[in-house]
Amino acid sequence: MMYPWLWRHLPGPVWVRVGTLTLAAVGLLALCFLWLFPAIAPLMPFNNTTVGGAQ
């Protein structure tokens, strides 16, 4: 139900709406990959691996 609401509330013709949503999606992905994921990476349990460490 979020997408129809968002589409109705964006201003401009269809091409402006598509561009706005594309820029928002790219910005959100950049935010996640540049700040969010590196911030939570040390808290993830799969960082403590022992492959190749035990002999």
N, CA, C and O of each residue as an XYZ file, in Angstrom:
220
protein
N       0.813     -1.195      0.000
C       0.000      0.000      0.000
C       0.858      1.261      0.000
O       0.339      2.352     -0.235
N       2.153      1.137      0.257
C       3.016      2.307      0.303
C       3.252      2.871     -1.095
O       3.283      4.090     -1.264
N       3.420      2.013     -2.100
C       3.779      2.486     -3.423
C       2.678      3.301     -4.084
O       2.986      4.343     -4.662
N       1.418      2.894     -4.036
C       0.372      3.768     -4.600
C       0.283      5.112     -3.881
O       0.067      6.138     -4.525
N       0.444      5.122     -2.572
C       0.403      6.376     -1.834
C       1.546      7.286     -2.262
O       1.353      8.481     -2.482
N       2.736      6.706     -2.377
C       3.903      7.468     -2.783
C       3.731      8.009     -4.199
O       4.050      9.170     -4.458
N       3.236      7.196     -5.103
C       3.043      7.604     -6.493
C       2.031      8.755     -6.594
O       2.230      9.686     -7.375
N       0.967      8.694     -5.820
C      -0.054      9.752     -5.863
C       0.452     11.067     -5.302
O       0.002     12.129     -5.732
N       1.376     11.024     -4.353
C       1.816     12.245     -3.689
C       3.050     12.885     -4.312
O       3.445     13.977     -3.903
N       3.658     12.238     -5.279
C       4.792     12.852     -5.962
C       4.286     13.856     -6.996
O       3.305     13.588     -7.689
N       4.949     15.012     -7.104
C       4.507     16.009     -8.074
C       5.055     15.726     -9.471
O       6.030     14.992     -9.631
N       4.423     16.310    -10.465
C       4.933     16.277    -11.831
C       4.364     15.165    -12.682
O       3.578     14.337    -12.222
N       4.787     15.168    -13.947
C       4.343     14.106    -14.869
C       5.036     12.778    -14.558
O       5.867     12.688    -13.654
N       4.680     11.772    -15.313
C       5.164     10.417    -15.042
C       6.685     10.346    -15.092
O       7.291      9.708    -14.231
N       7.314     10.979    -16.069
C       8.768     10.869    -16.192
C       9.484     11.522    -15.009
O      10.566     11.077    -14.624
N       8.898     12.565    -14.432
C       9.489     13.194    -13.250
C       9.325     12.284    -12.042
O      10.239     12.170    -11.226
N       8.189     11.644    -11.921
C       7.960     10.713    -10.810
C       8.918      9.531    -10.876
O       9.487      9.124     -9.863
N       9.091      8.984    -12.073
C      10.007      7.853    -12.242
C      11.433      8.280    -11.904
O      12.157      7.543    -11.235
N      11.835      9.450    -12.356
C      13.167      9.945    -12.040
C      13.365     10.175    -10.555
O      14.414      9.844    -10.003
N      12.361     10.739     -9.912
C      12.439     10.981     -8.470
C      12.564      9.668     -7.703
O      13.391      9.551     -6.799
N      11.754      8.691     -8.060
C      11.823      7.399     -7.374
C      13.132      6.673     -7.657
O      13.660      5.985     -6.783
N      13.659      6.820     -8.868
C      14.943      6.199     -9.196
C      16.067      6.828     -8.378
O      16.907      6.120     -7.823
N      16.081      8.149     -8.304
C      17.101      8.825     -7.498
C      16.971      8.473     -6.019
O      17.980      8.312     -5.332
N      15.756      8.352     -5.529
C      15.554      7.980     -4.133
C      16.058      6.560     -3.863
O      16.669      6.302     -2.826
N      15.803      5.642     -4.797
C      16.263      4.264     -4.617
C      17.792      4.182     -4.658
O      18.400      3.475     -3.854
N      18.409      4.904     -5.592
C      19.872      4.911     -5.686
C      20.469      5.546     -4.431
O      21.470      5.058     -3.906
N      19.867      6.618     -3.954
C      20.349      7.260     -2.733
C      20.234      6.356     -1.523
O      21.140      6.312     -0.691
N      19.138      5.639     -1.418
C      18.954      4.713     -0.302
C      19.970      3.569     -0.350
O      20.520      3.181      0.680
N      20.214      3.037     -1.535
C      21.225      1.984     -1.668
C      22.616      2.509     -1.318
O      23.383      1.825     -0.640
N      22.942      3.712     -1.773
C      24.243      4.292     -1.436
C      24.372      4.495      0.065
O      25.419      4.210      0.646
N      23.319      4.984      0.690
C      23.330      5.170      2.142
C      23.588      3.849      2.864
O      24.382      3.792      3.803
N      22.919      2.799      2.424
C      23.095      1.489      3.063
C      24.509      0.957      2.877
O      25.129      0.504      3.839
N      25.034      1.004      1.636
C      26.342      0.419      1.377
C      27.495      1.244      1.923
O      28.542      0.688      2.255
N      27.328      2.568      2.024
C      28.431      3.404      2.476
C      28.462      3.603      3.987
O      29.542      3.760      4.558
N      27.298      3.600      4.654
C      27.282      3.894      6.084
C      26.629      2.807      6.933
O      27.187      2.420      7.960
N      25.481      2.313      6.539
C      24.756      1.369      7.388
C      25.454      0.012      7.475
O      25.744     -0.466      8.571
N      25.726     -0.609      6.328
C      26.318     -1.944      6.351
C      27.708     -1.961      6.998
O      27.984     -2.870      7.782
N      28.598     -0.999      6.708
C      29.886     -1.007      7.426
C      29.733     -0.788      8.936
O      30.545     -1.285      9.717
N      28.713     -0.059      9.342
C      28.523      0.187     10.774
C      28.071     -1.070     11.513
O      28.457     -1.278     12.663
N      27.258     -1.910     10.870
C      26.757     -3.100     11.553
C      27.592     -4.349     11.273
O      27.360     -5.387     11.893
N      28.560     -4.273     10.354
C      29.375     -5.445     10.006
C      30.103     -6.047     11.208
O      30.134     -7.272     11.328
N      30.689     -5.250     12.103
C      31.364     -5.872     13.254
C      30.417     -6.613     14.196
O      30.865     -7.443     14.986
N      29.153     -6.336     14.128
C      28.187     -6.982     15.010
C      27.634     -8.286     14.448
O      26.924     -9.009     15.147
N      27.947     -8.587     13.212
C      27.411     -9.785     12.573
C      28.200    -11.018     12.996
O      29.426    -10.958     13.080
N      27.526    -12.131     13.262
C      28.206    -13.318     13.772
C      29.066    -14.038     12.728
O      29.957    -14.796     13.111
N      28.841    -13.835     11.447
C      29.616    -14.553     10.444
C      30.997    -13.956     10.223
O      31.720    -14.428      9.345
N      31.394    -12.939     10.980
C      32.745    -12.411     10.884
C      33.747    -13.241     11.676
O      34.953    -13.091     11.484
N      33.276    -14.109     12.557
C      34.157    -14.930     13.388
C      34.279    -16.329     12.786
O      33.667    -17.280     13.271
N      35.073    -16.439     11.730
C      35.234    -17.731     11.067
C      36.544    -18.384     11.508
O      37.470    -17.707     11.953
N      36.604    -19.699     11.378
C      37.815    -20.441     11.763
C      38.333    -21.272     10.596
O      39.117    -22.197     10.810
N      37.926    -20.976      9.394
C      38.381    -21.749      8.234
C      39.856    -21.501      8.019
O      40.281    -20.357      7.853
N      40.623    -22.540      8.020
C      42.055    -22.444      7.801
C      42.850    -22.060      9.047
O      44.078    -21.983      8.987
N      42.201    -21.826     10.138
C      42.903    -21.399     11.340
C      43.307    -22.553     12.254
O      44.288    -22.435     12.987
N      42.574    -23.662     12.228
C      42.865    -24.791     13.129
C      43.689    -25.836     12.391
O      43.310    -26.299     11.315
N      44.845    -26.207     12.994
C      45.692    -27.226     12.378
C      46.114    -28.239     13.378
O      46.835    -29.178     13.040
